[in-house]
Amino acid sequence: MSAAIELRGVTKEFPGGTRAVDGVSLTVDKGSVFGVVGHSGAGKSTLLRLVNGLEEPTSGSVLVGGQDLATLGERRLRPVRRDIGMIFQQFNLFRSRTVLGNVLYPLRLAGTDRATARARAEETLEFVGLSGHGGRYPEQLSGGQRQRVGIARALATRPKVLLCDEATSALDPQTTGEVLALLRRVNRELGVTVLLITHEMEVVRTLCDRVAVMEDGKVVESGEVYEVFARPRHRTTAAFVRSALHSEPDDPQLERLRARHPGRLVTVPVVDGEPVMDRLSPLLREHGVDFTLVHGGVGEVSGRPLGSVTLALRGTPGGVEAVAAALAGPARREAGVR
């Protein structure tokens, strides 16, 4: 699969020596949904501005559709930018223009004739579920509807790439789900490559095919979403995963669990392809160990089961130790140890 976006050793420094992006290399395949997750200040927004040509790298190369943006110059950069749509956290709509006027705006800038532009704008509004809303103004719409207008405006020029800057951060959970479902339709039905930045791992879990985790301007981990969720290698990634899965007890919960449940607390991840849970019942019988399920949850990531269960093991010290040892390794950890 060829690359829609490629960053090769990209660094961006600002005056004063601040290095917002530090040696980042990433490949976003055509037709995929790629998420970049990180806390505030991690470098995500600067990375997005590098991809749409609003910032130039201090070093390294940013390629969109195989073209190195830094080598193009402003005249040759304009048509590349027309292939890149952008949606924003705060919608960035023109309050003085109607919904239809907002969607028409990039088409008129691109020189599309009036009749073609109107037909395409109305078609795009229908795609995002706002047919019949063209005459309304942004202030008359809900937050979710405004973001749909933003998506329609970004899609009006029929871009090959859609960049999403914290596109759901200002929305409630139900509306977030609706907008993410729409973005998945954009990807699947229109074939648009989507690159999004977010601080919410739940967005990555719901929408993305691959993910990169950023910290202090660097990519500290990247890969297919399921593998990153199932086997996080970096502490920042592990913290993001816990925030999305909610299947492991946090420290206050652990203290309450220890107070209520005698025995040794062990957290066992439930990962597709790892038969740990299948081995549990025979192990308990063999060593005469009883257990209580005290915490846990199993959901789906990329259509595959993922989560964890925390057990309180009870029995002879030797039997409990034997069960814990049999479950030991990357698939088991003492509850509370991360």
C-alpha positions as CSV (number, residue, x, y, z in Angstrom):
1,M,0.0,0.0,0.0
2,S,1.4,3.4,-1.0
3,A,1.8,6.3,1.4
4,A,-0.6,9.3,1.5
5,I,1.6,11.1,4.0
6,E,5.2,10.4,5.0
7,L,7.3,12.2,7.6
8,R,11.0,11.4,7.4
9,G,13.1,12.5,10.4
10,V,11.1,15.7,10.8
11,T,12.2,18.2,13.4
12,K,10.6,21.6,14.0
13,E,12.3,24.2,16.2
14,F,10.9,27.6,17.1
15,P,12.8,30.7,18.1
16,G,14.2,30.3,21.6
17,G,15.2,26.7,21.0
18,T,11.8,25.1,21.6
19,R,11.7,21.8,19.7
20,A,8.0,21.0,19.2
21,V,8.7,18.0,16.9
22,D,11.8,16.0,17.4
23,G,13.0,13.5,14.7
24,V,9.5,12.1,13.8
25,S,9.2,9.5,11.1
26,L,5.7,8.3,10.2
27,T,3.9,6.7,7.3
28,V,0.2,7.1,6.8
29,D,-1.1,4.6,4.1
30,K,-3.6,5.7,1.5
31,G,-7.1,5.0,2.5
32,S,-6.3,4.5,6.2
33,V,-7.3,6.3,9.4
34,F,-4.2,7.2,11.4
35,G,-4.4,8.7,14.9
36,V,-1.7,10.7,16.7
37,V,-2.4,10.8,20.5
38,G,-0.6,12.7,23.2
39,H,-1.1,15.2,26.1
40,S,-1.1,18.9,25.6
41,G,2.4,20.1,24.5
42,A,3.3,16.7,23.0
43,G,3.8,18.3,19.5
44,K,0.6,17.0,17.9
45,S,-0.7,20.3,16.6
46,T,2.7,21.3,15.2
47,L,2.9,18.0,13.4
48,L,-0.5,18.6,11.8
49,R,0.6,22.1,10.7
50,L,3.6,20.6,9.1
51,V,1.5,18.2,7.1
52,N,-0.8,20.9,5.7
53,G,2.2,23.2,4.9
54,L,1.4,25.9,7.4
55,E,4.8,25.2,9.0
56,E,8.1,24.3,7.4
57,P,10.3,21.6,9.1
58,T,13.6,22.7,10.5
59,S,15.0,19.5,9.2
60,G,13.6,16.3,7.6
61,S,11.0,15.9,4.9
62,V,7.2,16.1,4.8
63,L,5.7,14.3,1.8
64,V,2.0,14.4,0.9
65,G,1.0,12.4,-2.2
66,G,4.7,11.8,-2.8
67,Q,5.6,15.5,-3.0
68,D,8.0,17.1,-0.5
69,L,6.1,20.2,0.6
70,A,9.3,22.2,1.5
71,T,10.5,22.0,-2.1
72,L,7.3,23.2,-3.8
73,G,7.1,26.9,-3.2
74,E,3.8,28.7,-2.6
75,R,2.5,28.5,-6.2
76,R,3.0,24.7,-6.5
77,L,1.9,24.2,-2.8
78,R,-1.6,25.6,-3.5
79,P,-2.9,22.7,-5.5
80,V,-1.5,20.2,-3.0
81,R,-3.4,22.0,-0.2
82,R,-6.6,21.7,-2.2
83,D,-6.2,17.9,-1.8
84,I,-6.0,18.4,2.0
85,G,-9.2,19.0,4.0
86,M,-9.1,20.3,7.6
87,I,-11.6,20.2,10.4
88,F,-11.1,21.9,13.8
89,Q,-12.0,21.5,17.4
90,Q,-13.9,24.8,17.5
91,F,-15.5,24.4,14.1
92,N,-14.1,27.7,12.7
93,L,-17.3,28.5,10.7
94,F,-18.1,31.9,9.4
95,R,-20.9,33.2,11.6
96,S,-22.1,35.7,9.0
97,R,-22.5,33.0,6.3
98,T,-25.2,30.4,6.1
99,V,-24.4,26.7,6.3
100,L,-24.5,26.5,2.5
101,G,-22.3,29.7,2.3
102,N,-19.7,28.1,4.6
103,V,-19.5,25.0,2.4
104,L,-19.4,27.0,-0.8
105,Y,-16.5,29.1,0.4
106,P,-13.6,26.8,-0.4
107,L,-15.2,25.9,-3.7
108,R,-15.3,29.5,-4.8
109,L,-11.7,30.0,-3.6
110,A,-10.8,27.1,-5.8
111,G,-12.4,28.8,-8.8
112,T,-15.3,26.3,-9.2
113,D,-18.1,27.8,-11.3
114,R,-21.3,28.8,-9.4
115,A,-23.6,26.1,-10.6
116,T,-21.1,23.3,-10.0
117,A,-20.1,24.7,-6.6
118,R,-23.7,24.9,-5.4
119,A,-24.5,21.3,-6.6
120,R,-21.4,19.9,-4.9
121,A,-22.1,21.8,-1.7
122,E,-25.7,20.5,-1.5
123,E,-24.5,17.0,-2.3
124,T,-21.9,17.2,0.5
125,L,-24.4,18.5,3.0
126,E,-26.7,15.6,2.2
127,F,-23.8,13.2,2.8
128,V,-23.2,14.6,6.3
129,G,-26.8,14.5,7.2
130,L,-27.7,18.2,6.9
131,S,-29.8,18.3,3.8
132,G,-32.3,21.1,4.2
133,H,-30.1,23.1,6.6
134,G,-28.3,25.1,4.0
135,G,-30.2,28.3,4.7
136,R,-29.6,28.3,8.5
137,Y,-26.7,30.0,10.3
138,P,-24.1,28.3,12.5
139,E,-25.5,29.9,15.7
140,Q,-28.8,28.1,15.0
141,L,-27.2,24.7,15.1
142,S,-26.1,22.3,17.8
143,G,-22.4,21.6,18.3
144,G,-22.6,18.3,16.5
145,Q,-24.4,19.9,13.5
146,R,-21.7,22.6,13.4
147,Q,-19.0,20.0,13.2
148,R,-20.9,18.3,10.4
149,V,-20.8,21.6,8.6
150,G,-17.1,21.8,9.2
151,I,-16.7,18.2,7.8
152,A,-18.9,19.1,4.8
153,R,-16.8,22.3,4.1
154,A,-13.6,20.2,4.3
155,L,-15.0,17.6,1.9
156,A,-16.4,20.0,-0.6
157,T,-13.2,20.2,-2.7
158,R,-13.0,16.4,-2.7
159,P,-9.7,16.1,-0.9
160,K,-7.6,13.0,-0.8
161,V,-6.5,13.6,2.8
162,L,-8.6,14.9,5.8
163,L,-6.8,16.3,8.8
164,C,-8.7,16.4,12.1
165,D,-7.5,18.7,14.9
166,E,-9.1,17.5,18.1
167,A,-12.4,17.3,16.1
168,T,-14.5,15.8,18.9
169,S,-13.0,17.5,22.0
170,A,-15.8,20.1,22.2
171,L,-18.6,17.6,21.9
172,D,-20.6,15.4,24.3
173,P,-20.1,11.6,24.2
174,Q,-23.2,10.8,22.1
175,T,-22.4,13.5,19.6
176,T,-18.8,12.4,19.5
177,G,-19.9,8.9,18.6
178,E,-22.0,10.3,15.7
179,V,-19.2,12.4,14.4
180,L,-16.7,9.5,14.6
181,A,-19.2,7.3,12.7
182,L,-19.4,10.0,10.0
183,L,-15.6,10.2,9.7
184,R,-15.5,6.4,9.3
185,R,-18.0,6.8,6.4
186,V,-15.9,9.4,4.9
187,N,-13.0,7.0,5.0
188,R,-14.8,3.9,3.8
189,E,-17.2,5.3,1.2
190,L,-15.1,8.2,-0.2
191,G,-11.7,6.6,0.2
192,V,-10.3,9.6,2.0
193,T,-7.2,9.2,4.1
194,V,-7.8,10.5,7.6
195,L,-5.1,11.8,9.9
196,L,-6.3,12.9,13.3
197,I,-4.8,14.2,16.4
198,T,-6.4,13.8,19.8
199,H,-5.7,13.4,23.5
200,E,-8.5,10.8,23.8
201,M,-7.5,7.2,23.3
202,E,-11.2,6.3,23.1
203,V,-11.3,8.2,19.8
204,V,-8.4,6.1,18.5
205,R,-10.0,2.9,19.7
206,T,-13.3,3.7,17.9
207,L,-11.9,5.1,14.6
208,C,-8.3,4.4,13.8
209,D,-6.4,1.6,12.0
210,R,-3.0,2.7,13.3
211,V,-1.8,5.1,16.0
212,A,1.3,6.9,17.1
213,V,1.8,8.1,20.7
214,M,3.7,11.4,21.1
215,E,5.5,12.8,24.1
216,D,7.9,15.8,24.2
217,G,7.9,16.1,20.5
218,K,8.9,12.4,19.9
219,V,6.9,9.4,18.8
220,V,7.4,7.0,21.7
221,E,5.3,4.2,20.2
222,S,3.4,3.4,17.1
223,G,1.6,0.5,15.4
224,E,-1.7,-1.2,14.6
225,V,-4.3,0.0,17.1
226,Y,-5.0,-3.5,18.5
227,E,-1.4,-4.3,19.1
228,V,-0.7,-1.0,20.8
229,F,-3.8,-1.4,23.0
230,A,-3.0,-5.1,23.8
231,R,0.7,-4.7,24.4
232,P,1.7,-1.1,25.2
233,R,5.4,-0.8,25.6
234,H,5.8,2.8,26.8
235,R,4.4,4.1,30.1
236,T,2.6,7.0,28.4
237,T,0.9,4.5,26.0
238,A,-0.1,2.3,28.9
239,A,-1.7,5.2,30.7
240,F,-3.7,6.2,27.6
241,V,-4.8,2.6,27.1
242,R,-6.0,2.4,30.7
243,S,-8.0,5.6,30.3
244,A,-9.9,4.1,27.3
245,L,-10.4,0.5,28.5
246,H,-11.4,1.2,32.1
247,S,-10.7,-2.5,32.8
248,E,-7.9,-2.1,35.4
249,P,-8.5,-0.8,38.9
250,D,-6.8,2.5,39.7
251,D,-4.9,3.0,43.0
252,P,-7.9,4.2,45.1
253,Q,-10.0,1.2,43.7
254,L,-7.2,-1.2,44.6
255,E,-7.1,0.0,48.2
256,R,-10.9,-0.5,48.5
257,L,-10.6,-4.0,46.8
258,R,-7.8,-5.0,49.2
259,A,-9.9,-3.9,52.2
260,R,-12.9,-5.9,51.0
261,H,-11.4,-9.1,49.6
262,P,-8.9,-11.3,51.3
263,G,-6.4,-13.0,49.1
264,R,-3.8,-12.1,46.5
265,L,-5.0,-9.7,43.8
266,V,-3.8,-10.6,40.3
267,T,-4.8,-8.7,37.1
268,V,-5.0,-11.0,34.0
269,P,-5.3,-9.3,30.6
270,V,-7.8,-10.8,28.1
271,V,-6.1,-10.6,24.8
272,D,-7.2,-12.2,21.5
273,G,-5.0,-15.2,20.8
274,E,-3.6,-15.6,24.3
275,P,-5.4,-18.5,26.0
276,V,-4.7,-17.4,29.6
277,M,-8.3,-17.4,30.7
278,D,-8.8,-20.9,29.2
279,R,-6.0,-22.2,31.4
280,L,-7.4,-20.6,34.5
281,S,-10.0,-23.1,35.6
282,P,-7.7,-26.2,35.3
283,L,-5.0,-24.3,37.2
284,L,-7.4,-23.4,40.1
285,R,-8.6,-27.0,40.3
286,E,-5.1,-28.5,40.2
287,H,-3.8,-26.3,43.0
288,G,-7.0,-26.1,45.1
289,V,-7.2,-22.4,44.8
290,D,-10.5,-20.5,44.9
291,F,-11.0,-17.0,43.5
292,T,-13.4,-14.0,43.4
293,L,-13.7,-11.8,40.4
294,V,-13.3,-8.4,41.9
295,H,-12.9,-6.0,39.0
296,G,-12.7,-6.1,35.2
297,G,-14.2,-5.5,31.8
298,V,-13.7,-6.9,28.3
299,G,-14.7,-4.9,25.2
300,E,-13.6,-4.8,21.6
301,V,-10.8,-3.1,19.8
302,S,-10.8,-3.5,16.0
303,G,-13.4,-6.1,16.4
304,R,-11.3,-8.3,18.7
305,P,-11.7,-8.8,22.4
306,L,-9.5,-6.9,24.8
307,G,-9.6,-6.0,28.5
308,S,-8.6,-7.5,31.8
309,V,-10.0,-9.2,34.9
310,T,-8.7,-8.7,38.5
311,L,-9.0,-11.8,40.7
312,A,-8.6,-12.3,44.4
313,L,-6.9,-15.7,44.8
314,R,-7.4,-17.7,48.0
315,G,-5.8,-21.0,49.1
316,T,-2.6,-22.3,50.6
317,P,0.4,-20.0,50.1
318,G,2.0,-22.6,47.9
319,G,-1.2,-23.1,45.8
320,V,-1.7,-19.4,45.3
321,E,1.9,-18.9,44.3
322,A,1.7,-21.8,41.8
323,V,-1.3,-20.3,40.1
324,A,0.2,-16.9,40.0
325,A,3.5,-18.3,38.7
326,A,1.7,-20.3,36.0
327,L,0.0,-17.1,34.8
328,A,3.2,-15.1,35.0
329,G,4.8,-13.3,32.2
330,P,3.6,-10.6,29.9
331,A,0.0,-11.9,30.2
332,R,-0.2,-11.4,34.0
333,R,0.8,-8.8,36.6
334,E,0.2,-8.2,40.2
335,A,-2.8,-5.9,40.6
336,G,-1.5,-2.4,41.2
337,V,1.8,-3.0,39.5
338,R,2.0,-1.1,36.1
